[in-house]
Amino acid sequence: MAPRAVRLVIRDPDLHRSRLTSGFRLILAIPHFLWLAGWFSLAALVAIANWIATLITGSPSPMLHRFLAAYVRYAAHVVSYVTLAADPFPGFTGRAGSYPIDLEIEDPGRQNRWVTGFRLLLAVPAIILADLMMGFGTSASGGWGTQAGGLVATVALLSWFVIVARGEIPRGFRDALAYSIGYSAQVNGYAFLLTDRYPNSDPAVYEAANAYRSDPIRLTVDDDLRRSRLTTFFRGLLAIPHLVFATLWGLAVFFALIANWFVTLFRGRPADGLARFLTRYVRYTTHVWAYTLLIANPFPGFTGLPGSYPVDVEVEAPVQQNRWVTGFRILLAIPALLIQSALNTLAFVAGVFIWFYALARGSAPQGLRNLGVYALRYNAQTNGYLFLLTERYPYTGPSAGWQLSLEAPADLPA
């Protein structure tokens, strides 16, 4: 995998946040909003000049490159401040190394003229994905204009409540924000011709990816990225029997969940039989969505057996759980369900992009496949928490723990 020409780095891992400045963060950021809007207006004109220079000479102008790099870096600083991914008030210059969440941007190099000529058209899928992460206007304004339902908007809102209460941001929240900001910065860098390397959506290659977690609910991936063009084309139709069966199974799960809640509330741990039944359902729905969204290729079985699918779920045996946490489990799960909804939207769009790519090339792009894996892992952990299979809260940040099994074969494009 080629290195990223625009790379987000976390220079200060401190998770402490000032309650006072966090409480008034949007008001404090107003000067930056105004400065960012004015800088973007000029950056758009400079980007056109840079496009013409790159088209003629085959490489960007060093002077224009520095100006646009400072803008992209400054936009990342502002987004990090507004979304609470970082705490200090940022400067107004976009100077490298001046903020806890920063960008490293390579010097200008040769770029393909054909790719340069059609840059905006080629960037459309990445722009759409970045807008879903960050909100409307990501590629145009550096991502500070967020929309309700986006991953960053949702996580930033939840972070605000946690910080006001505890004075620090959860590690998973910060990492999810950093991943989204890093991807958005790559999209801006690609659109402004800072590089002709296409933005990489793979969560596992970002610095924010946590490779050291051992959660009671985990995803294992053994997929070679190959996709059958025939089954890819009819994937939506082929998935209908599974979607119907999952719905019917879900009716039984509803009553099993109620029974498991009462058992766990009185005994302090789930019933083994109910836990096995609910685990099968979590695993089965993961198989179904992996197939439907082209995150894996084989047609799944209908039983949710462990080890029966390339994208699988491992669930540890149930243990003793806190009765208070059990009693309020549905209320406690609401933040996770909101994040789950945002990640599901990303996974759906990634699946649409994989569909077009797989029809053309017979394989799935690793970055989009791994983004889908990220969403499926969070789904499985959220459902497991809601179904009382574990009381460990879902981890919001991206994970790199499964990356070793995700490398593309040498004969396939990554």
C-alpha positions in Angstrom: 0.0 0.0 0.0 1.4 3.4 -1.1 2.1 5.9 1.8 -0.4 8.7 2.1 0.8 12.1 0.8 -1.6 13.8 3.3 -1.3 12.1 6.6 -2.9 13.0 9.9 -0.8 12.7 13.0 -1.7 12.9 16.7 1.1 14.9 18.3 -0.5 15.1 21.8 -2.5 12.0 22.9 -3.9 13.8 26.0 -7.6 13.1 26.4 -8.2 15.8 29.0 -10.6 18.6 27.9 -11.4 21.9 29.5 -15.1 21.9 30.6 -15.3 25.7 30.3 -14.0 26.0 26.7 -15.8 22.8 25.7 -19.1 24.2 26.9 -18.7 27.3 24.7 -16.7 25.7 21.8 -19.0 26.8 18.9 -19.0 30.4 20.1 -15.3 30.4 20.6 -14.8 29.1 17.1 -16.7 31.9 15.4 -13.6 33.8 14.4 -12.2 30.6 12.9 -15.4 30.0 10.9 -15.2 33.5 9.4 -11.5 33.2 8.6 -11.9 29.7 7.2 -14.7 30.9 4.9 -12.6 33.8 3.6 -9.5 31.6 3.2 -11.6 29.1 1.2 -12.8 31.7 -1.2 -9.2 32.5 -2.1 -8.1 28.8 -2.0 -10.7 28.0 -4.6 -9.2 30.5 -7.0 -5.7 29.3 -6.2 -6.8 25.7 -6.8 -7.9 26.6 -10.3 -4.6 28.2 -11.0 -2.8 25.2 -9.6 -5.0 22.9 -11.8 -3.9 24.8 -14.9 -0.2 24.8 -13.8 -0.3 21.0 -13.1 -2.1 20.3 -16.4 0.5 22.2 -18.4 3.7 21.3 -16.5 2.8 17.9 -15.0 3.4 19.1 -11.4 1.9 21.7 -9.1 3.4 25.1 -8.5 5.5 24.9 -5.3 4.3 28.3 -4.1 0.6 27.4 -4.8 1.1 24.0 -3.2 2.4 25.6 0.0 -0.6 28.0 0.2 -3.1 25.2 -0.4 -1.3 22.9 2.0 -1.6 25.6 4.8 -5.3 25.9 4.1 -5.9 22.1 4.3 -3.9 21.9 7.5 -5.6 24.9 9.0 -9.0 23.4 8.2 -8.0 20.2 9.9 -7.0 22.2 13.0 -10.3 24.0 13.1 -12.3 20.9 12.7 -10.4 19.1 15.4 -11.0 22.1 17.8 -14.7 22.4 17.0 -15.4 18.6 17.2 -13.5 18.4 20.5 -10.9 16.0 19.0 -8.3 18.5 20.3 -8.5 21.1 23.1 -6.2 24.1 22.5 -7.4 27.1 20.6 -5.7 26.8 17.2 -3.7 29.5 15.4 -4.8 31.1 12.2 -1.9 30.2 9.9 -2.1 26.5 9.4 1.6 26.1 10.4 2.9 22.6 10.5 3.5 21.2 13.9 1.5 23.8 15.7 -1.5 21.7 16.8 -2.1 18.4 18.7 -3.9 17.0 15.7 -1.9 17.9 12.6 -1.2 17.0 9.0 2.0 16.0 7.3 1.8 16.9 3.6 4.5 15.9 1.2 6.2 18.3 -1.2 4.7 18.5 -4.7 5.7 15.9 -7.2 4.9 14.8 -10.7 1.2 14.1 -11.4 -0.6 12.3 -14.2 -2.1 14.9 -16.6 -5.1 12.7 -17.4 -5.9 12.3 -13.7 -5.4 16.0 -13.2 -7.7 16.9 -16.1 -10.6 14.9 -14.6 -9.7 15.4 -11.0 -13.1 16.8 -9.7 -15.0 14.1 -11.5 -12.8 11.4 -10.1 -13.0 12.9 -6.6 -16.9 12.6 -6.5 -17.1 9.2 -4.7 -14.5 10.4 -2.1 -16.3 13.7 -1.6 -19.6 11.9 -1.0 -18.0 9.6 1.6 -16.3 12.5 3.3 -19.5 14.4 3.5 -21.2 11.5 5.1 -18.4 11.3 7.7 -18.1 15.1 8.3 -21.3 16.7 7.0 -22.4 18.9 4.1 -19.6 21.1 2.7 -16.7 18.9 3.8 -14.7 19.2 0.6 -15.5 22.8 0.2 -15.1 24.3 3.6 -12.8 21.9 5.4 -15.6 20.0 7.1 -16.7 22.5 9.7 -20.3 22.6 8.4 -21.6 19.3 9.8 -25.0 17.8 9.3 -27.2 15.9 11.7 -26.6 12.1 11.4 -23.0 12.3 10.2 -20.4 10.3 12.1 -18.5 13.3 13.2 -21.6 15.4 14.1 -22.9 12.5 16.2 -19.7 11.7 18.0 -18.9 15.4 18.6 -22.3 15.9 20.2 -21.9 12.9 22.5 -18.4 14.0 23.3 -19.7 17.3 24.5 -21.9 15.7 27.1 -19.2 13.4 28.3 -16.6 16.1 28.6 -18.9 18.5 30.5 -19.5 15.6 32.9 -16.1 14.1 33.2 -13.6 16.6 31.8 -12.1 14.2 29.2 -13.1 12.7 25.9 -13.3 8.9 25.5 -10.4 7.4 23.6 -12.8 5.7 21.0 -14.6 9.0 20.4 -11.3 10.9 19.8 -10.0 8.1 17.5 -13.2 8.1 15.4 -13.0 11.8 15.0 -9.3 11.7 14.1 -10.0 9.0 11.4 -12.8 11.1 9.8 -10.7 14.3 9.9 -7.8 12.5 8.4 -9.9 11.1 5.5 -11.5 14.5 4.9 -8.0 16.0 4.8 -7.0 13.5 2.1 -10.1 14.4 0.1 -9.2 18.1 0.3 -5.6 17.3 -0.6 -6.7 15.3 -3.6 -9.2 17.9 -4.8 -6.7 20.7 -4.4 -4.0 18.8 -6.3 -1.7 18.4 -3.4 -1.4 14.8 -4.5 -2.8 12.5 -7.1 -3.0 9.6 -4.7 -6.6 8.7 -4.2 -7.9 9.1 -0.6 -7.6 6.0 1.5 -10.8 5.1 3.4 -9.2 2.1 5.3 -9.6 2.8 9.0 -6.9 0.3 9.9 -4.1 2.3 8.4 -4.7 5.5 10.3 -2.7 6.4 13.4 -6.0 6.5 15.4 -6.6 2.8 14.8 -6.3 0.8 18.0 -4.4 -2.4 17.5 -4.2 -3.4 21.2 -7.8 -4.0 22.3 -9.2 -7.3 23.2 -13.0 -6.9 23.3 -15.3 -9.7 24.3 -17.0 -9.3 20.9 -14.6 -9.3 18.0 -14.7 -9.6 14.2 -12.4 -11.9 12.3 -11.8 -11.4 8.6 -10.5 -14.0 6.1 -11.5 -12.4 2.8 -9.3 -12.3 -0.3 -11.1 -9.3 -1.9 -12.1 -11.3 -5.0 -15.7 -10.8 -6.1 -17.8 -12.7 -8.6 -19.1 -10.2 -11.2 -22.3 -12.3 -11.7 -23.3 -12.6 -8.1 -22.2 -9.0 -7.5 -24.6 -7.7 -10.2 -27.5 -9.6 -8.6 -26.4 -9.2 -5.0 -29.5 -7.2 -3.8 -31.8 -9.9 -5.2 -29.8 -12.8 -3.9 -29.8 -11.3 -0.4 -33.6 -11.1 -0.2 -34.1 -14.6 1.3 -31.6 -13.8 4.1 -33.2 -10.4 4.8 -36.6 -12.0 5.1 -35.3 -14.8 7.3 -33.3 -12.3 9.5 -36.6 -10.4 10.0 -38.5 -13.5 11.1 -35.6 -14.5 13.4 -35.6 -11.0 14.8 -39.2 -11.6 16.1 -38.0 -14.5 18.2 -35.0 -12.5 19.3 -37.3 -9.8 20.7 -38.9 -12.2 23.1 -35.6 -13.9 23.9 -34.1 -10.5 24.7 -36.9 -9.7 27.2 -36.4 -13.1 28.9 -32.6 -12.6 29.0 -33.1 -9.2 30.6 -35.1 -10.6 33.4 -32.7 -13.5 33.9 -29.7 -11.2 34.0 -31.4 -8.7 36.3 -32.2 -11.4 38.9 -29.2 -13.8 38.5 -26.6 -11.2 37.6 -25.6 -13.1 34.4 -27.3 -14.2 31.2 -28.9 -17.6 30.8 -26.5 -19.8 28.8 -29.1 -21.0 26.4 -30.5 -17.6 25.6 -27.0 -16.2 25.2 -26.2 -18.9 22.6 -29.4 -18.1 20.7 -28.8 -14.4 20.7 -25.1 -14.9 19.8 -26.2 -17.0 16.8 -28.4 -14.1 15.7 -25.7 -11.5 16.0 -23.3 -13.7 14.0 -25.9 -14.5 11.4 -26.9 -10.9 10.8 -23.2 -10.0 10.5 -22.8 -12.7 7.8 -25.9 -11.4 6.0 -24.8 -7.7 5.9 -21.3 -8.7 5.0 -22.7 -10.5 2.0 -25.3 -7.8 1.1 -22.8 -4.9 1.2 -20.1 -6.9 -0.7 -17.8 -6.9 2.3 -17.5 -10.7 1.6 -18.3 -12.8 -1.4 -19.7 -16.3 -0.5 -23.4 -16.9 0.0 -23.9 -17.3 3.7 -25.7 -20.1 5.5 -28.8 -19.6 7.5 -27.6 -20.8 10.9 -25.0 -18.3 12.1 -22.5 -21.1 12.9 -19.1 -19.9 14.1 -16.3 -20.1 11.5 -18.7 -20.6 8.7 -18.1 -17.2 6.9 -15.1 -15.1 5.9 -16.3 -12.2 8.0 -17.2 -13.8 11.4 -18.0 -12.8 15.0 -16.3 -14.2 18.1 -18.2 -13.8 21.3 -16.8 -14.7 24.7 -18.8 -16.7 27.1 -21.2 -14.7 29.3 -19.9 -13.5 32.7 -21.3 -11.8 35.7 -22.8 -8.4 35.0 -23.8 -5.3 37.0 -27.5 -5.4 37.8 -27.8 -1.6 37.7 -26.2 -1.5 34.2 -28.5 -4.3 33.2 -31.6 -2.5 34.5 -30.9 0.6 32.4 -29.3 -1.2 29.4 -31.7 0.2 26.8 -31.2 3.8 27.9 -27.4 3.3 28.2 -27.3 1.9 24.6 -28.9 5.0 23.0 -25.5 6.7 22.3 -24.2 3.5 20.7 -27.3 3.2 18.6 -26.9 6.7 17.3 -23.3 6.0 16.3 -24.3 2.7 14.8 -26.8 4.5 12.6 -24.1 6.9 11.3 -21.7 4.0 10.6 -24.4 2.0 8.9 -24.9 4.9 6.5 -21.2 4.9 5.6 -21.2 1.1 5.2 -24.2 1.3 2.8 -22.6 3.9 0.6 -19.3 2.0 0.7 -21.2 -1.1 -0.5 -22.7 0.9 -3.4 -19.2 2.0 -4.4 -17.8 -1.6 -4.0 -20.6 -2.8 -6.3 -19.5 -0.6 -9.2 -15.8 -1.3 -8.6 -16.3 -5.1 -8.4 -18.3 -5.1 -11.6 -15.4 -3.4 -13.4 -12.5 -5.2 -11.8 -13.7 -8.4 -10.2 -12.5 -7.4 -6.7 -13.3 -5.1 -3.8 -11.1 -2.1 -2.9 -9.5 -2.9 0.4 -10.2 0.6 1.9 -13.9 0.4 1.3 -14.1 -3.2 2.4 -12.3 -2.4 5.7 -14.6 0.6 6.2 -17.5 -1.9 6.0 -15.7 -4.2 8.5 -15.4 -1.2 10.9 -19.2 -0.7 10.7 -20.0 -4.4 11.1 -17.7 -4.7 14.1 -19.4 -1.8 15.8 -22.8 -3.3 14.9 -21.9 -6.6 16.5 -20.6 -5.0 19.6 -23.7 -2.7 19.9 -26.1 -5.6 19.4 -24.1 -7.7 21.9 -24.3 -5.0 24.5 -28.0 -4.5 23.9 -28.7 -8.2 24.0 -26.8 -8.5 27.3 -24.1 -10.8 25.9 -21.6 -8.4 27.5 -21.6 -5.3 29.5 -18.5 -3.9 27.7 -19.6 -0.8 25.9 -18.9 -0.8 22.1 -15.6 0.7 21.1 -16.2 3.7 18.7 -12.8 4.1 17.3 -11.4 2.2 14.4 -9.4 -1.0 15.1 -6.4 -2.4 13.4 -6.3 -5.7 15.3 -7.6 -7.6 12.3 -5.4 -5.9 9.7 -2.9 -8.8 9.4 -5.5 -10.9 7.6 -6.7 -8.2 5.4 -3.8 -7.8 2.9 -4.7 -8.0 -0.7 -3.2 -10.8 -2.8 -0.3 -9.8 -5.0 -2.4 -10.3 -8.2 -5.2 -8.0 -7.1 -5.3 -4.2 -7.1 -5.4 -2.7 -3.6 
